[in-house]
Amino acid sequence: MSETQIAFVMQWISRICAGDVETVAPTQEATDAYYRALRAKVPDTVWAEGCRSWYHGPDGEVELWPWTARHFREMLATPVAEHFEITQPERRSASATTVAG
C-alpha cells in the first residue's frame, strides 16, 4: 500500500514539477464522500467489534481502510481532478518579462 500511495503522490509531484499545477488538495466534498463510504463499510469488518486499538480515531470511529488492497490500488491509480482543488501557476507572457540591466 505504501508503494501505491507514493505512486499517487508522485503523479501530483510530476505535474507540479512540469509547471501544470501549483497546489493541490482534496475537496471537502470528496473528503466527505470518502468518509461516508468508509463509515458505511466499517460495520462489515472485524474492527467494528468494539475493540480498543489505535485503529480508532479520537471520536471512536474506525480510521482503517476497510476494503481490499486491490481496491486501494484501483482507487489511487489515477487522480480524479474533480476530487481536488487545483491551482495552476500564473503564466507569464514573453512580453511581460523584463531584463534587469
N, C-alpha and C positions, 0 to 999 in steps of 0.2 A: 504494500500500500504506500510505503514511503516513496518508492520509485514513481508511482502513479502521481502522487502529489507533486513531486519535483518536476516531472514532465509537464504537468499542468501549469505550474508557476513559470517554468521556462518558456512556455508559449507566450505568456504575457511579457516576460523579460525580453524576449526576442523582438516583440512588437515595440517595446519601449526603446530598445537599442536601435531599431530601424527608424525611429522617429515617427512611427504611426500613432503611438499612444503616449500620453504624458502621465496620466494617473488612471488607476482602475480600482474599483471597489464594488462589492456586490450590492445590488439594490435592496432596499428594505423589503420590497415585495418578494424578491427571490429568497431572501433570508426567511421571511415569514412562511412562505410556501414550503421551504425545506423543513422547518421545524414542525409545521403541521403534519407533513408526511412522516417525519421521524416519530412524533407523538402517536400517530395512528398505528405505526408498525411496532413500536416497543412492546405493547401488550402481548405480542406473539413470541417474545423472546424470554429466555431464562432470566434476563436482567430485571424483569418486572416482577419477580417473585418476592419482593420485599427484602432482599439482601441489602446490607450496608457496605458500600465499596466506593472507591474513587471514581467509579463509572457514573455516579450520581452528581449532578451539579448542586450548587448552593440551594436551589429551590426544591431539591429532592428528586428532580426529573432525571431520567437516564440520558446521558450525553454520548452514548456509544453508538457507533454505526451499526444499525440493525439488519442491514442487507448483506448480500454476498460480496466477496472481493471482485467477482466478475462485474456486478452491478456498479461497483465503485469505479472500476476501470472504464466502463462504458459511459458513466456519468461525467467523468473527467477527461474523456478522450479529446473533446473539442469544446472550448469555451463557447457558451451561448451569449452573444453580445447583448441581447435584450435583458440578461440577468445581471448586467453590470452597468454602473455609472462610469463612463469612459470620457476622459478629456483628451483632446488632441492638442499637440503643441501648436503654438502660434506659428504660422508660416510667414516668413519674411520674403518679400519680393526682392528681386535683384536690384531694383531701382531704390529700394528703401534702405539699403546698406550704405554705410559711409566708410570712408577710409581715413584713418587718423594720419595726419601728416605733419 
